[in-house]
Amino acid sequence: MRRYKGLWDDEVKKLYASAKSSFKKADNPCGLSQAYIFEGSFYSVLGNTEKSVELISEAVKIAEYCDLRAVRASALKTLGYNLNVMGEYAEAMNRYTEAYDIYAELEELE
């Protein structure tokens, strides 16, 4: 449970909206992936898992399109966590496995 629930929620939501707007204006769809991950994580902390899954899923799609493998792995890991919270255990495990495979591949490239 969050200690200071609601204290900064509106300000944080405005910052995420501003960040997404800036990436769109700059015609930088790839930057949106990270904004969606952060915003999705925020909604996860708020307990709005469904909204978090929606945002993180969008981050996965964008990161895949932009070939941002580390970002995609991070999004998949967060998505797996949220699916686990929702009781979607098999789907959560699939997302964790995808993230692990990407991280393993990236490790081999170093």
N, C-alpha and C positions, 0 to 999 in steps of 0.2 A: 504494500500500500504506500502511496506517495505521501510524504510528510506535509508538503505545502501545496496540496492539490488546488489547482485553479489560480494560484498566485500570479503566474506569468503566462498562462495558457493563451490568452488572447494576443499578447504581444508576440509569442512564438508563432502562432498561426499567421500573423501578419508578415513576419519575417520569411516564412516558407513561401507564402504567396508572392512576396516581393522577389525572392530568389528565382522562383519559377518564371515569373514575368520577365525578369532580366535575361534569363537564358533563352526564352522565346524571342524577345526583342533582338537579341544578339544572333539569332538564327543558329543557336548552339544546342541542338537536341541532345547531344551526348552529355552535356553538363546537367541536363534534367535528371539523369539517372541517379546521380548522387543526391540531388535535392529530394527526389522521391524516397530514397532510402532513409534519409534523415527524418522526413515528414512521417513516413510509415512507422519508424521507430518511436517517434513522439506519440502517435496514436496508440501504439502498442502499450506504452507506459500509461496512457490515459485509460487503458482497458477497452479501447474500441478496436478489437482484434480484426473485425471484418473490414473496417476502413484501412487498417494497417496492411492487411493482405492485398487489398485492391491497389494501394499505392506501391507496395513492394513488388507486386506482379508487374506493374507498369515499369518499374525500375529494371527488372529482369529483361523485359522485352527491349527496352532502349539500350541497355548495356550489351545485349546480344547483337543488336543491329549495328552498334558502334564498335564492336569487337573489343570491349573493355572487360577483359576476362576477370581481373581481380575485383572489379566493381560488381560484375555479375555474380561471382562467387560469394561476395559479401551479401548481396541481395538474396541469393538463394539460401544462405545460412539463416538470415533473418526471417525469410519466408517460412523455412522449415520450423523455426521456433514458434511462429504464430500458428501454423497449422497444427503443431503439437498441442498448443494451448487449446485449440478448438476441438481437439480429440480426433483429428484427421491423421492418425499415426502413420499409416502406410505412405500417404502423400508427403508427410513431413520427412519421413526417412528417405524418400526419393529425392527431395530437395537437398537434404543434408549430403546424400551421396553425390549428387551433381556438384555441389560446392566442394566437397572433398576431392573429387576427380580434377576439378579445375585447379585447386590449390596444389595438388600433387604435380600436375603438368607444369605449372608455373615454377615450382621448386626445381624441376628437372632442367628448366631453361636457364636457371641462374648459374 
